[in-house]
Protein backbone atom coordinates (compact mmCIF):
# COMPACT_ATOMS: atom_id res chain seq x y z
CA UNK A 1 0.00 0.00 0.00
CA UNK A 2 1.34 3.42 -0.95
CA UNK A 3 2.42 5.65 1.93
CA UNK A 4 0.51 8.85 2.64
CA UNK A 5 1.77 12.01 0.99
CA UNK A 6 3.84 14.30 3.21
CA UNK A 7 1.70 16.82 5.06
CA UNK A 8 4.43 18.95 6.66
CA UNK A 9 7.93 20.32 6.18
CA UNK A 10 10.50 20.43 8.97
CA UNK A 11 13.26 22.87 8.02
CA UNK A 12 16.63 23.63 9.47
CA UNK A 13 17.20 27.40 9.57
CA UNK A 14 20.91 28.11 9.02
CA UNK A 15 21.98 27.45 5.41
CA UNK A 16 18.51 26.18 4.57
CA UNK A 17 15.80 28.77 5.22
CA UNK A 18 18.46 31.48 5.55
CA UNK A 19 22.08 31.72 4.52
CA UNK A 20 24.72 31.91 7.24
CA UNK A 21 27.31 34.68 6.92
CA UNK A 22 29.86 32.87 9.06
CA UNK A 23 32.95 33.93 7.12
CA UNK A 24 31.80 37.54 7.03
CA UNK A 25 31.16 37.51 10.78
CA UNK A 26 34.55 35.98 11.56
CA UNK A 27 36.25 38.54 9.32
CA UNK A 28 34.50 41.42 11.10
CA UNK A 29 35.60 40.15 14.49
CA UNK A 30 39.18 39.69 13.30
CA UNK A 31 39.19 43.09 11.61
CA UNK A 32 38.27 44.79 14.88
CA UNK A 33 40.42 42.44 16.98
CA UNK A 34 43.50 41.36 14.97
CA UNK A 35 44.64 39.15 17.85
CA UNK A 36 41.53 36.95 17.49
CA UNK A 37 42.10 34.58 14.59
CA UNK A 38 39.05 33.38 12.72
CA UNK A 39 39.97 29.77 13.48
CA UNK A 40 40.15 30.54 17.21
CA UNK A 41 36.68 32.04 17.34
CA UNK A 42 35.28 29.28 15.16
CA UNK A 43 36.64 26.74 17.64
CA UNK A 44 34.80 28.55 20.45
CA UNK A 45 31.58 28.26 18.48
CA UNK A 46 32.02 24.57 17.62
CA UNK A 47 33.79 23.12 20.67
CA UNK A 48 31.48 20.29 21.86
CA UNK A 49 32.64 20.91 25.45
CA UNK A 50 32.52 24.69 25.21
CA UNK A 51 30.13 27.26 26.62
CA UNK A 52 28.54 27.89 23.23
CA UNK A 53 26.87 24.47 23.31
CA UNK A 54 25.44 25.25 26.75
CA UNK A 55 24.29 28.59 25.32
CA UNK A 56 22.41 26.73 22.60
CA UNK A 57 20.80 24.53 25.24
CA UNK A 58 19.57 27.57 27.15
CA UNK A 59 21.81 26.78 30.10
CA UNK A 60 23.76 30.05 29.97
CA UNK A 61 22.73 33.51 28.83
CA UNK A 62 24.02 35.55 25.94
CA UNK A 63 25.69 37.91 28.39
CA UNK A 64 27.51 34.97 30.01
CA UNK A 65 28.70 33.73 26.63
CA UNK A 66 29.87 37.23 25.70
CA UNK A 67 31.72 37.52 29.03
CA UNK A 68 33.64 34.32 28.26
CA UNK A 69 34.72 35.69 24.88
CA UNK A 70 35.95 38.84 26.60
CA UNK A 71 37.87 36.81 29.17
CA UNK A 72 39.23 34.01 26.99
CA UNK A 73 39.80 35.78 23.68
CA UNK A 74 40.15 39.43 24.62
CA UNK A 75 37.00 40.53 22.80
CA UNK A 76 36.84 44.30 23.04
CA UNK A 77 33.21 44.87 22.11
CA UNK A 78 30.76 45.54 24.93
CA UNK A 79 27.66 43.36 24.99
CA UNK A 80 25.49 45.80 23.04
CA UNK A 81 28.03 46.08 20.20
CA UNK A 82 28.62 42.33 20.26
CA UNK A 83 24.89 41.72 19.96
CA UNK A 84 24.67 43.89 16.84
CA UNK A 85 27.54 42.02 15.19
CA UNK A 86 26.40 38.62 16.47
CA UNK A 87 22.94 39.00 15.00
CA UNK A 88 24.32 40.15 11.64
CA UNK A 89 24.88 36.51 10.84
CA UNK A 90 22.08 35.74 8.38
CA UNK A 91 20.88 36.71 4.93
CA UNK A 92 17.87 35.63 2.85
CA UNK A 93 17.94 32.48 0.76
CA UNK A 94 15.81 33.63 -2.15
CA UNK A 95 15.14 30.17 -3.64
CA UNK A 96 13.78 28.97 -0.31
CA UNK A 97 11.56 32.06 -0.01
CA UNK A 98 10.07 31.17 -3.38
CA UNK A 99 9.58 27.53 -2.41
CA UNK A 100 7.73 28.50 0.77
CA UNK A 101 5.46 30.83 -1.18
CA UNK A 102 4.62 28.14 -3.73
CA UNK A 103 3.95 25.39 -1.18
CA UNK A 104 2.25 27.41 1.57
CA UNK A 105 -1.18 25.98 0.75
CA UNK A 106 0.05 22.42 0.30
CA UNK A 107 1.66 21.59 3.66
CA UNK A 108 2.33 22.93 7.15
CA UNK A 109 5.75 24.44 7.92
CA UNK A 110 7.89 23.83 11.01
CA UNK A 111 11.55 24.52 11.81
CA UNK A 112 14.09 22.63 13.92
CA UNK A 113 17.20 24.62 14.82
CA UNK A 114 20.29 24.60 17.02
CA UNK A 115 20.25 28.25 18.01
CA UNK A 116 20.40 30.66 20.95
CA UNK A 117 18.03 33.15 22.54
CA UNK A 118 19.51 36.23 20.86
CA UNK A 119 19.56 34.75 17.38
CA UNK A 120 16.08 33.34 17.84
CA UNK A 121 14.63 36.68 18.87
CA UNK A 122 16.38 38.43 15.98
CA UNK A 123 15.13 35.89 13.44
CA UNK A 124 11.54 36.02 14.61
CA UNK A 125 11.55 39.83 14.49
CA UNK A 126 13.42 40.38 11.24
CA UNK A 127 12.31 37.58 8.90
CA UNK A 128 8.64 37.54 8.03
CA UNK A 129 8.94 34.09 6.45
CA UNK A 130 8.45 32.63 9.94
CA UNK A 131 4.98 34.17 10.11
CA UNK A 132 3.77 31.25 8.03
CA UNK A 133 5.26 28.60 10.34
CA UNK A 134 3.19 26.57 12.77
CA UNK A 135 6.10 26.34 15.23
CA UNK A 136 9.86 26.79 15.44
CA UNK A 137 11.55 24.20 17.66
CA UNK A 138 14.59 26.04 19.02
CA UNK A 139 17.30 24.20 20.93
CA UNK A 140 17.62 26.82 23.68
CA UNK A 141 13.90 26.57 24.42
CA UNK A 142 13.76 22.77 24.35
CA UNK A 143 17.07 22.06 26.12
CA UNK A 144 17.97 19.65 23.29
CA UNK A 145 20.16 19.87 20.20
CA UNK A 146 20.48 18.09 16.90
CA UNK A 147 21.50 15.34 16.32
CA UNK A 148 19.91 14.10 19.55
CA UNK A 149 16.99 11.84 18.57
CA UNK A 150 15.00 13.24 21.50
CA UNK A 151 14.95 16.65 19.82
CA UNK A 152 13.49 15.16 16.66
CA UNK A 153 11.03 13.08 18.69
CA UNK A 154 9.81 16.17 20.53
CA UNK A 155 9.23 17.98 17.25
CA UNK A 156 7.39 15.02 15.73
CA UNK A 157 5.17 14.66 18.78
CA UNK A 158 4.11 18.30 18.53
CA UNK A 159 3.70 18.14 14.75
CA UNK A 160 1.33 15.24 15.31
CA UNK A 161 2.09 13.35 12.11
CA UNK A 162 3.88 10.06 11.37
CA UNK A 163 7.51 10.65 10.30
CA UNK A 164 6.72 9.36 6.81
CA UNK A 165 4.43 12.34 6.28
CA UNK A 166 7.09 14.93 7.09
CA UNK A 167 9.76 16.30 4.74
CA UNK A 168 12.95 17.21 6.63
CA UNK A 169 15.61 19.50 5.09
CA UNK A 170 19.00 20.13 6.70
CA UNK A 171 22.45 21.15 5.48
CA UNK A 172 24.32 18.95 7.98
CA UNK A 173 24.60 15.41 6.68
CA UNK A 174 24.74 13.62 10.08
CA UNK A 175 21.50 15.40 11.06
CA UNK A 176 19.90 14.24 7.82
CA UNK A 177 21.01 10.70 8.58
CA UNK A 178 19.35 10.80 12.00
CA UNK A 179 16.17 12.11 10.40
CA UNK A 180 16.23 9.27 7.89
CA UNK A 181 16.75 6.71 10.66
CA UNK A 182 13.69 8.09 12.42
CA UNK A 183 11.57 7.66 9.30
CA UNK A 184 11.45 11.25 8.06
CA UNK A 185 11.65 11.92 4.33
CA UNK A 186 15.01 13.62 4.76
CA UNK A 187 16.98 15.63 2.20
CA UNK A 188 20.54 16.93 2.45
CA UNK A 189 20.20 20.55 1.32
CA UNK A 190 23.33 22.29 0.01
CA UNK A 191 21.62 25.02 -2.06
CA UNK A 192 21.01 22.23 -4.59
CA UNK A 193 17.55 23.53 -5.40
CA UNK A 194 16.97 21.59 -8.60
CA UNK A 195 17.82 18.34 -6.82
CA UNK A 196 15.38 19.35 -4.09
CA UNK A 197 12.63 19.79 -6.67
CA UNK A 198 13.33 16.31 -8.02
CA UNK A 199 13.29 14.85 -4.49
CA UNK A 200 9.94 16.44 -3.69
CA UNK A 201 8.43 15.27 -6.96
CA UNK A 202 9.73 11.72 -6.52
CA UNK A 203 8.14 11.61 -3.07
CA UNK A 204 4.69 12.56 -4.28
CA UNK A 205 4.67 16.30 -3.67
CA UNK A 206 3.14 18.22 -6.56
CA UNK A 207 5.60 21.07 -7.04
CA UNK A 208 4.71 24.23 -8.99
CA UNK A 209 6.97 24.89 -11.95
CA UNK A 210 10.28 26.61 -11.33
CA UNK A 211 12.56 28.49 -13.66
CA UNK A 212 15.52 26.44 -14.85
CA UNK A 213 18.34 28.84 -14.03
CA UNK A 214 20.96 26.37 -12.72
CA UNK A 215 20.95 25.91 -8.98
CA UNK A 216 18.09 28.30 -8.28
CA UNK A 217 14.32 28.15 -8.03
CA UNK A 218 12.58 30.67 -10.22
CA UNK A 219 9.63 33.01 -9.83
Secondary structure, 3 states (H helix, E strand, C coil): CCCCCCCEEEECCECCCEEECHHHHHHHHHHHCCCCCHHHHHHHHHCCCCHHHHHHCCCCCHHHHHHHHHHHHCCCCCHHHHHHHHHCCEEECHHHHHHHHHHCCCCEEEEEECCCHHHHHHHHHHCHHHHHCCEEEEHHHHCCCCCCHHHHHHHHHHHCCCHHHEEEEECCHHHHHHHHHCCCEEEECCCCHHHHHHHHHHCCCCCCCCCCCCCCCCC
